[in-house]
Amino acid sequence: MIAEATTHSTPRPGAGDHSGKARPGGAMAAGEDSSVSVRDLDIAFGAHKVIAGLDLEISPGEFLVLLGPSGCGKSTLLNAIAGLLDISDGEIWIDGKNVTWAEPKDRGIGMVFQSYALYPRMSVEKNLSFGLRIAGLPKSEIEARVKRVADLLQLDGLMRRRPSELSGGQRQRVAIGRALVRNVDVFLFDEPLSNLDAKLRNELRVEIKKLHQRLGNTMIYVTHDQVEAMTLADRIAVMRGGVIQQLGAPKDIYRRPVNRFVAGFIGSPGMNFFDGALRSGADGPAAELGDVRVPLSRYDFARPPKADGAVVFGIRPEHIGLGEVPEGHFACEGTVDLVEAMGADTIVWTSLAGAPLTIRTDGETEIRPGETIRFSFDPANACVFDTATDLRL
Amino acid sequence: MSIDATSSREPPKGASALAFRSGSADDRATPSRHRERSATRGRKPRRLTIGRIGLYGFVAVAAAFFLLPAVVMVLTSLKTMPEIREGSIFALPESFDLTAWIKAWSSACTGLDCEGIRVGFWNSVVITVPSTIASIAAGAILGYALSFWRVKGADVLFAILLLGAFLPYQIFLYPMVRAFSMVGLYNTLACIVIVHVIFGLPIMTLIFRNFYAGLPVELFNAARVDGGGFFRIFWNVMLPMSTPILIVAAILQITNIWNDFILGLVFAGRENLPMTVQLNNVVNSTYGEREYNLNMAATILTAAVPLLVYFVSGRWFVRGIAAGAVKG
């Protein structure tokens, strides 16, 4: 619900805030034109290392999503960038300044939290202006900034209300507004939509996307929801165990996941995996899955395959077709175990080489459990992982 | 029985749901919620079993055990001395005679002075008010610091503080008397207030720390991103949310400090003896006839403030006990 009318100009926020100050001279080697730069970051809670030696460069205006299951260190990384957490080692640079030991308020960031974190005893207006009042800005400046944000997020009618009198969606808009009034270059979002119901989540996701397109700020967004990650991100950093597994455009991560974890985490329903072995034959390499042999002559190997190695073969449900078999596709037959109608599409459960296989097909299908179906896929769309290292071959 | 009750309640509910179609979701939800609530409250027992009679009997005995002394006190305080000597302690007074109350308040002898226990009352007020405010302020700030500004060793500090709550007062008395004498504060109002603040600190810190630990840390983080410092966040964000726990803390401290005897006796000095100590002096004065009616009246007057706090605060007081006891 971001106001479409763009009568009021939205100057690039933060322009006057930090650029005037002299930049600390000297070592600004890597990431000179990065908005946010994390260098060799270590974070430990007691003896337990949560993040070790992490590097991350984020360009100005980029929308970066940190994606991963809970406990992967993504929120820890975000809190470290925000300055809410003491780091053990490494450096954090924002807008060309080393802010490793700066207070959160001095880092030029705005932050939106999962639980909204609105001050419960203050009106919406006071919530928005709290930071500006602390900073001691003149009253007219505070009013102007609050009004601009209220217009942008359509909060005008709510200014006198307490947070408890707002709906979940309104609360999160106020929380976003509180980050916006700070006129900063970098916005940090910590799972901002996960407390909302599915419908509101979709609405606000679109709002955040529009907001980014209009303001052009750098945004770092933490989520465990791969749909949010795929739709919002310019680049996604998939994390596990405090390590960035893969950093890239959503499409690349979807098409060419670097390892089995990333492949399984992205996509819904998840990728089908089969244990097998790589064999070389007259027609080139092939994956042997039990008694099924999938030729891989069309597959684009990232590194030359070791013959006779144990592999995990993966294929996404949406890459499997029913009916007519196109040229060069691998085809097989199976008995339908279960049919899940989801409206727009249908998930068909069958099996391949003794392991369950899901196929995503259109919502109009008439397939019934017990039927025998013929399905096919292009081996070029498959993913083959080394069983020992879990890396994509 | 309960089924009958709910079904007889249902037709009008159903009718209203039909009548107000627009808000149907809410309307439909109400009857079922009613049904649930009546189910959780439990239905009336159909028969009096022996167990139930025993239970009620025990409750009655327990109530009598605590109420009878209070009843006797009130009755005795309203009697004249001849009446007390002759009649049973449970007999009703012949006339409601308030002279013992007046005497207790304004002219009973506490040692050599005969100005009643009103002197002690005002002394107790003067001790309780600053002690309560100061100990709550200290406990709140310390609890806030321990939950949000987690410095290294915060847990150790907290553990040591809690240990203090479990050590008996008596072992501190003499060292503290010596310490206060050395700085020339012994036997002053400031002395007794400081002592109350120190002894109140562990429990105050505990309940505030537990309360603040229950608040989302994101709220604190948001305030830090907004640029709030230690006291700014405490004053503008945390304190406005602390009303429930402030009430609980006030109840605990007012009753504790008002009921204190030994600290007041040892540290307050002759001029500032609290009401509890004065009461003891009234009751234990050894010359002449023991005036039971006066003693009873003086005792009730001394207990009046905590009693008033209990009656006014009711559910808050129970919450206060839970806050101190449940979470560790």
Interface residues (C-beta under 8 A of the other chain):
Chain A: N79 A82 G83 L84 E103 P104 K105 I109 G110 M111 F113 Q114 S115 A117 L118 Y119 P120 R121 M122 F130 G131 I134 A135 R178 R182 D190
Chain B: P216 E218 L219 N221 A222 A223 R224 V225 D226 G227 G228 R232 N236 V237 P240 M241
